């Protein structure tokens, strides 16, 4: 294999920098420099791992929400619907959004939360409250590190939408801040709680695929119409990432379920990443055909490739292919493919009710695919058996959102170790800056940081959890 350099400090992805460059030069002291290059910075005296640390028991989980755009406003009623959970405060830089969110909760029969908004530091005032246990962050990507870090420093646990941060030094900072504050930070990776994904995970752990060798996941979603909408993404924040960053901007939905099935950070770890990108054609072509000439997007130049592919290698010799494409005309797919020495499953592969197909030895032969339905029924995760009937009624994305919220609240109320921890969150988001570094070096492989600082080799539970009950309310 070719030489694998560490990530150059000058090539980490500039999170909130709107210059169009990838450089975010690191000139701080040695710990920051080590974090920016992917090497593990030393822990400070007294700083300890958060692996295996359970939540304190909460009789009621009180949630504060930062960011009430499409995602944040869509999640608030799900939080309020989970038994033993209440939304106590909502915040957005636009005060009218906080008011509408509060009105919506009241309309659902929930108590009215406190409202914060009108300035960029409104969230800091919200964090001064003493009735918040979990902060849910759903702001644009460039603010995730700031808001997640502030939540931890205020003494709260944090759940942050994807990605939790866009630079390596930010990811390391969240790991270190979680360890110092003894508070959990979790990526809001709803796709990890998808019904097919969790069944696939349980099948892998039961050995049905034999020795796992390869996984393929993606986020292939035609967002062109929404990216050029004047209302959907406030201030066109998501489209503007395509003008300033050449990277896999959102690989987590495809990568996270594969990483969980391969026990990444729980017996294996990702070691190198190399990236390729197609030419940036999709957004400019869509604009040419459908966007009026007086639209502000005509002052933009799109530099990010339509399809960005990350090839990842693991310590155990497995490979993972993670793809991202939101700029091309195509049906939605997260791919969800897992292969091993005894078989393979492919999701988004046909008209079957589950959308998935499978081929396993010795059950199958004749080189013919079989429907996934019987396997999903047999290996259906206990979470879906318990709350699946309510999931689609209380959350989006086919119920994944509500299962994520229900499980998070249950873990906090029962004092359990979280399924997804800060180390998973950092690892699943690291391809954002790592892909930028690899692409800047013409696709050369770059080192994958070990955010666990060596603890990746230890087997431990994760998303494949044992069935437990939600504590009674009252």
N, C-alpha and C positions, 0 to 999 in steps of 0.2 A: 504494500500500500504506500502511496505517496506520503511525503512528509506532512505532518499535521501541525500547522502553526497555531499558537494561541491567537485569540482575537485581538487585533491591534487596537490600542486605546483610542486612536483617532477615527476608528470605524464603527464605534457603537452607534446605534440608531438614535438620532436626535429626536426625543419624544415630542416636545412642544415647539420645536424649532421649525419655523415656516420658511426657511431659506432655500429648501430644495436640496441641501447637502446632507450627507450622512455623517459628517464629522461632528462630534460633540466632545471636543478635546478635554481630556482628563488631566488636570495639573495638580490635583489634591495630593494628600499624603499617601503613604504606601498602601494602607488598607483600601482606599478608594481606587487606587491604580490597580491593585490586584483584582478587585471586583470587576473593574471594567474590562480586564483581559480574560476573565473567565476563571482565573485561579481563585481558590477559596481564601478569603481574608481570614486572619486569625480572629477567634472569638475574644471579646473583651473579658477581663476578669469577672467571674461570677456568671457569665452568660452560658446558658445551657440549652441543649436541644429541646425542641417541642415535640419530638416523636413520642408517641404513646401517652401524651399528656391529655387527660380527659377535661372536658368542660366542668366548671363548677355547676352544681345543680341549681337550676333556675325554676322556681315555681311557675312563673310566667316569663316569657321571653318578650322583651320590649324592644321594638325595632325603630331605628331612626333611618330615614331614607334620604340620601343625597343624590339629586339628579332625577328630574321628573319629566324627561322627554318620553319618547315612545316606549323605551324599555322600562324605565323606572315607573312610569304611570301604569304600565301594563302589569307590573308585578305587585303593586300595593294591595290589591284586593286578595291576591293569593296569600300574602302574609297574614292578613286579617282573618282569613278563613281557616288557617291551621289551628287546631285546638290548643289553647294555652298560649297564644301569641297575639300581641296587639301592636299596632303602629302608633307610637306615641309622638313622633315628630316627623315632619316632611320639610324638605329644603330644596330650593332651586334658585339659581341666580335671577330667574324671572319670577317675581312674587306671585303673578297671576297663576302660574302653574301650581304652586304650593296651595293656593286657595282652591283651585279646581280639584286637586288631589284630595284635599280634606273634605270637600263637598261630596266627592265620589264615595269616600269611605262612610260618611254619614248616611248617604243614600243606600248603602249596603247594610245599614244597621250597626256599624261599628262606632266606637267613641271618636269624637273629633280630635285629630292630632294637633299639636302645636305647629304653627306655620313659620317658616323662615325663608327669606328671599330678599332680592333687591340689590345685592352686591356680591362680589366675588368671595368675600369672607363670611357670608351668611352661615356657611356650614360650621365655621369655628364657633360662632355663637350657639348654634344648635348643640355642639359637642360640650358646651358648658353645663348642659342639663344633667340631672342625676337620675333620670328615669329612662335610660337607654342601655340595653345590654348588647345589642348587635347593630352595627352600622352597615347598611346595604348601600353600596356605591354603584350608581348607574349613570355617571357623567361621561362625556367624551373621553376617548382613550388617553389623551395627553394629560388628563387630570387624575387618573386612577392612582398613580403612585402617591401623589400629594394627599389625596383624600383618604386612601387606605392607611397611609402612615399616620396621619393625624388621628384617625379613629383608634389605632393601636396606642398611640401616645396618650390619648384621653382615657385609657383604661378599658376600652371596649373591644370586643371581638369584631372582626370585619369580614364581610363577604363582598368581593369586588367583581364586577363584570369583566368580561374578557377584553384585552389582556390585563393582568393586574399591574403591569408596567411594561414599558417599551424599550428600556435600556438595561444592560447587564448590571450596571452599578445600582440601578433602582431596584432590580430584583434582589440583589444581595442585601440592599438596605432594608427591604421588607422582611427578608429572612432574619436579619440581625435584630430588627426592631421587634419582631414577633418573639424572638428568643429573650430579648431583654425585658419586654413588658409582660411576658408570660401570657400573652393573649394570642388567640388563633387568627390567622388570616386565611380565608378560603376563596379560591376561584369559583365563581358562580357558573360552573360548567354543567349546564343542564343536560347536554347530550350524553354525559357520562351516566345519567339516570334514564336514558331512553330504554324502552322495553326490549328491543332487539339487542342493544348494546349490553345490557345487564345479563340477558340470557346467554349471549356469546361469551361474556366473561365467565359465567358459571360453567359453561361447557368446556372452556379452556382449562379451568382449574380442576375439572373432573377428568381431564386427560383425553377428551374425545378427539382432539386434533393431534394427539401424540406430542412430540417435541415441537414447540412453536418455532417457526423459522422466519416468518415474514408477516408484516401487517401493512395495510394500505388504507389510509383515511383521508378525508378531504372536507373542504367547505367550498362547494361548487354551487353558487347561488347567483343567478342573474339579478343584480341589484341596479342595473343601469337606470331604470325609470325612477327608482327611489333616490339614487345618487344625484340625479338632476332635478329632483323635486325641490321647490322653494320652501317647503314646510316640513318634510319628513325628518331630515337631519338638520338640526338647527345650525344656521350659519354655514351650511354645507360642510360641516366638519369632517365627515367621513370621506367625501369626494376629495377634499384637499390633501388627505394623506397620499393620494395617488400623484400629487404634484410635487411632493417633497421627499418621498421615501421609495427606494427600490428594495423591497423586502416582501416576505410572506407575512402579511399584516394580520392575519386572523386564522392561524392553523390549528387552534386548540380543539375545535369541535371534532375534527377528524383524528387528531393525534391522541387526545386524552383517552378515549375508550380503548384504543390499541395499547397504549402504555399501561393502562390498568390490567388488561388481559395478560400482558407480558410481565407483570409485577415489577415495573420500573419503580425504582426507589424501595423495592421490597424483595430484593433478590437479584435484580439486574439493574443496569443503568445505561443511559444513553451516553455515548463516548465521543462521537464525531458527527458533524453535519456538513453537508455540501448542498448548495442550492443552484438551481438553474431558473431562468425566466424567459418567457417568450417576449416578443416585441410588444410594446404598449399600443394596441390598435383599437380595442373595443370601445373605450370611452370616447375617443375622438371621432370614431365612425358614427356612434350613436348621436353625438352632438351635431354632427354634420347633417344627419337625416331628420332629427326630431326637435332640436333646440333652436329657438329663435335667435337671430343674430345679435339682438340687443341684450341677451342674457349674460350675466356676469361671468359665467363659465367660459366664455369665449376669450377671456383674458388669461386663461390657465393653459399650462402645458403638462400633459400627463406623461410621467416617466416610469411608473411602475409597470412591470410586465403583466399581461393579462393572466397568464397561468404561471405561478411560481411554485416550483416543486422542491421539496427538501428531502434528501436521502440521508437517513439517520442510521448509524450503526450502534449496536449495544455491546456491552462487555461480554455477553455470552454469544456473540457472533450473529445475532439476529439483525434484520434490516426492517426499517419502517419508511414508507413513502408517504409523505404528507403534502397535500396539494391545496392551493388557494386560488380561486378564480371567481370574481364577482363582476367581471367586465365583459363576459362573452354570452351570447344567446345560447341557452341550454336549460334543460329541466334541472330541478334541484337535486343534489346528491351529496351525501356525506361518505359514500363509498363503503365504509365499514367492511373491510375484507381481512380475514385472519386465516393464515395457512400454517400447516405443520406437517409432520412426517406421516400423519394418518388421515389428513383431510383438510377441507377448506370450507369456509362460509363466505358468501358474497351478499351484501345488502344492496338495495337500490338496483336490483338486477332483473326485474320483470314484473308481470301483472299479478303475481300471487298476493293474497290478502296481507301477508306480512311484509311483502316487498323483497324478501330474501330467499336465497337458495343455498343448498348445502350438498356436499359430497363427502361421505365418511366411510372409511374402511373399518371393520368388515361389513357394515350395514349395507353399503351400496356397491354397485359394480356396473359394468357396461358403459362406462364413460358418460353416464346420464345424470344430470342434476336432479335433486329431489327438493320438494317444498320444505321450508324451514318450520312450518307451523307446528308439527308434532314435537320437534325439539324445543321450540319456544315454550310450548305448553309444559313440557316436562321440566325444563330448566328455568321457568319463569321465576324471577327474583321475588322474594317475599314482600318487598315493598310494593310491587305492582299487585300482588295478590291481596295485600291489605288495603291499599288506598287507590288502586287503579280505577275503581268505579267512580271515585270522587275527583280524580286527577283532571280529566278533561273539562269538568264543570267548573274548576277553580283555577285553572292556569292554562297558558298557551302552549304551543308546540306539542300538541297531542297529549298534554298532561305532564310532560317532563318537568316543566317549571314548578308545578305544585309538588311533585314527588321530591324534587330538590329542596323546596322550602319546608315541606313536612318533615323530611329526614333531618334537616338542620335544626329545626325547632325541637324535634324529639331528642336529638343528641344533646342539646343544651338542657332540656328539662330533665333528662334521665342521667345527666353527667357522664356521657359516653365520649370516647375518643372520636374526633371527626373522621369521616370517610376520606375526605380530601384535606390535606394539610398544607402548610405554607411551602413545603419542599416540593410536593406535587405541583402546586400552583406555579411556583417559579420555573420548574422544569418544563411544564407544558407551555409556558409563555416564552421561554428562552429562544425558540426558533425565530421569533420576530427579530431581535438584534443579531442573532447568529446568521440568519439568512442574509441580512444586510451586509455583514462582514464577508461572508463567502462570495456573494455576488460582486462585491467590490474587488475581490481577489480573483475574478474570472472563474468562480465556481470551485476554488480550492477548498478542501475540507478544513474546518476549524474545530477546535476542542469544545466539547460540551461540558459546562461546569457541573461539578458534583455539589449541589446545594446541601446535601445531607452531611457533607464533610466525612465521608467514609462509612456512614451507617446504612448505605444503600444495600449492602450485602445481607443484612438481617431480614429474615422473613417476618412479616407482620400483616395484620388484617388491613383491609382497605374497603373498596366498594362492595366486595363479596362478603357482606356482613352476615352475622347470625340474626335471626328474627328476634325482635324485642318489641315490647308494647309501648305505646304513648302513655305517659303517666296520666292518671285521671285529673280532670280539671276541677278545681274547687277544693 
